[in-house]
Amino acid sequence: KKNILITEGVSGGIKNILESIVINRKTDVIIPKPSFALYEIYSKIFGIKFNTFSYDKYFNLDINKIYNLVSKNTAIVFLPFPNIPIEGSLKLKSIEKLINFLNKKKILIAIDEVYHPFNKSTTINLIKKYNNLIVMRSFSKAYGLAGARIGYIVSNKDKIKIFSRTKGGYETNMLSASCIHFILDNIKITKKYTNEIKKGFYHLKKELNNMKINFYGGDNSNFIYINFKSPKIARKIYNKLKSKKIIVRYGYEAPFNNGIILTGCPPKEMKKFIFAFKKII
């Protein structure tokens, strides 16, 4: 337990980490873009410069660019594993290589594992090996408790002591804590749910392949990016789905405005989506 600090979701973890570092006008962090919006938002709030890396032409998250972005003023690298709007196909071997490189330079790296256990791969076992590693998780995705607003960061106990100094007066509340106790005592609910999501994606991927529609994801997260290669078509499909009371995500910057993001659901609901989607197409 000395390696864990409860936070207000992963967003609270990001804020807590940034509040714990020494900031001057030259301090910078490295963040992915596009990604979870609060990396950039909190950097701006704290007045920290941020450098960004993105995807390569195959939509793999190009973490090799991070090596060139690192400077003597770099304090933290934020790395989602996986990323959004496209998962990014990161391998543990390449992540550990980066962690080791940053550790030698005494630069922190915060791995965002919010989609665990959809993503079976994890860096959490490397906490004992690298002093610069922080793993951020929450109960919002696979556990279905986004409204409870509970997450946690895991690091070596000395780092956790530092992060604890900047935590708020109340890390959570009795209602949220009761939700977490319930889900941890009944972990079979989470396992059943994640299996149902994977089954739902199996049906969707099969249909998309039959329709020759390009897609990414649904492997290490609870979402899939469906690529229409046209922002005009993507917007039309988004609006038509919305008119049928089916809500998907749309509106990322180019080229990610060429598609929509669908959150996974069990086969019964997925088949309803597929039926409506095929009619629209």
C-alpha positions, -999 to 999 in steps of 0.1 A, spaced: 0 0 0 30 23 3 33 22 -35 -3 34 -41 -20 68 -39 -58 72 -44 -67 100 -69 -97 116 -85 -95 94 -115 -66 95 -139 -73 132 -144 -66 137 -107 -35 117 -110 -22 140 -138 -29 170 -117 -13 155 -86 19 147 -105 22 181 -120 16 198 -87 45 178 -72 73 188 -96 94 220 -94 83 243 -122 101 272 -137 95 291 -169 117 267 -189 101 235 -176 85 213 -203 66 181 -205 61 157 -234 25 146 -243 8 128 -271 -15 146 -294 -43 138 -301 -50 120 -268 -68 126 -235 -75 163 -234 -64 169 -198 -27 163 -206 -27 196 -225 -53 214 -204 -34 208 -171 -1 218 -188 -16 251 -198 -31 256 -163 3 251 -146 20 273 -173 42 244 -184 55 242 -220 45 210 -238 60 192 -267 39 167 -286 44 134 -304 18 116 -325 13 86 -349 33 74 -378 17 68 -412 4 34 -401 -13 49 -370 11 34 -346 20 57 -317 54 70 -327 73 70 -293 106 71 -311 100 108 -316 101 113 -278 139 107 -278 144 138 -300 119 159 -279 137 153 -246 158 183 -233 175 193 -201 142 211 -192 120 180 -196 103 170 -163 78 144 -173 67 122 -203 31 112 -204 24 80 -223 -11 65 -227 -10 27 -230 -31 25 -252 -39 59 -266 -71 74 -280 -85 80 -307 -64 51 -320 -49 25 -297 -14 29 -311 1 -6 -310 27 -1 -284 49 -30 -272 62 -35 -237 98 -39 -250 98 -5 -266 82 11 -236 108 -3 -212 135 9 -235 121 44 -232 116 42 -194 153 31 -190 165 60 -213 145 86 -193 155 71 -159 192 77 -168 183 113 -174 162 115 -142 130 123 -161 97 110 -149 74 89 -171 37 85 -163 21 56 -181 -17 60 -184 -32 25 -181 -68 36 -178 -79 8 -201 -65 -20 -179 -76 -48 -179 -89 -45 -214 -52 -42 -221 -36 -73 -206 -1 -58 -210 10 -36 -182 41 -18 -170 32 -20 -133 57 -48 -126 85 -24 -137 78 -1 -107 104 -21 -86 130 -17 -113 128 20 -123 126 49 -99 111 73 -125 81 52 -134 45 61 -125 15 41 -135 -19 57 -135 -51 37 -135 -88 42 -127 -121 23 -123 -139 42 -151 -136 18 -180 -136 -19 -174 -151 -15 -140 -179 8 -152 -175 33 -124 -166 66 -142 -191 85 -120 -174 73 -88 -143 94 -98 -117 71 -83 -83 64 -97 -49 56 -83 -12 61 -91 14 35 -84 51 43 -80 80 36 -57 73 46 -21 95 77 -21 77 91 -51 43 83 -35 54 102 -4 61 133 -25 28 130 -44 10 126 -11 21 161 0 0 177 -28 -32 156 -25 -65 173 -17 -81 172 17 -105 145 6 -93 118 -19 -128 103 -22 -161 98 -4 -179 70 14 -203 64 -15 -175 61 -41 -154 40 -17 -184 16 -12 -187 12 -50 -150 3 -53 -152 -22 -24 -182 -38 -41 -166 -42 -75 -133 -55 -60 -152 -81 -39 -172 -91 -70 -144 -90 -97 -163 -116 -117 -186 -88 -128 -157 -70 -144 -144 -102 -160 -178 -110 -175 -182 -75 -188 -148 -73 -205 -155 -107 -221 -189 -94 -234 -172 -64 -249 -147 -85 -267 -175 -107 -281 -193 -75 -293 -162 -64 -311 -158 -98 -327 -192 -93 -344 -185 -57 -354 -150 -65 -368 -165 -94 -388 -191 -71 -404 -167 -42 -410 -143 -67 -428 -173 -79 -449 -181 -43 -458 -145 -36 -465 -145 -7 -441 -111 2 -424 -109 1 -386 -84 3 -358 -86 -9 -322 -110 -30 -301 -79 -51 -290 -65 -33 -259 -93 -9 -250 -131 -6 -250 -133 15 -282 -128 11 -319 -120 37 -346 -139 33 -378 -122 51 -407 -143 63 -436 -113 83 -450 -136 113 -454 -146 139 -428 -178 146 -448 -189 110 -447 -179 106 -411 -199 136 -401 -230 124 -420 -228 90 -404 -223 105 -370 -254 127 -374 -275 98 -388 -266 76 -359 -274 104 -335 -308 108 -350 -314 71 -342 -302 78 -306 -269 60 -311 -241 82 -297 -206 78 -310 -176 101 -307 -166 124 -336 -147 156 -341 -110 150 -336 -85 171 -356 -75 160 -391 -69 132 -401 -89 117 -373 -120 136 -384 -122 109 -411 -139 85 -388 -159 78 -357 -151 62 -323 -175 36 -310 -174 24 -274 -177 -13 -271 -209 -31 -259 -221 -67 -254 -233 -86 -285 -270 -79 -280 -264 -41 -282 -237 -44 -308 -261 -62 -331 -285 -33 -328 -257 -9 -337 -246 -31 -367 -282 -32 -380 -286 6 -379 -251 12 -392 -256 -11 -422 -288 7 -431 -271 41 -430 -241 29 -451 
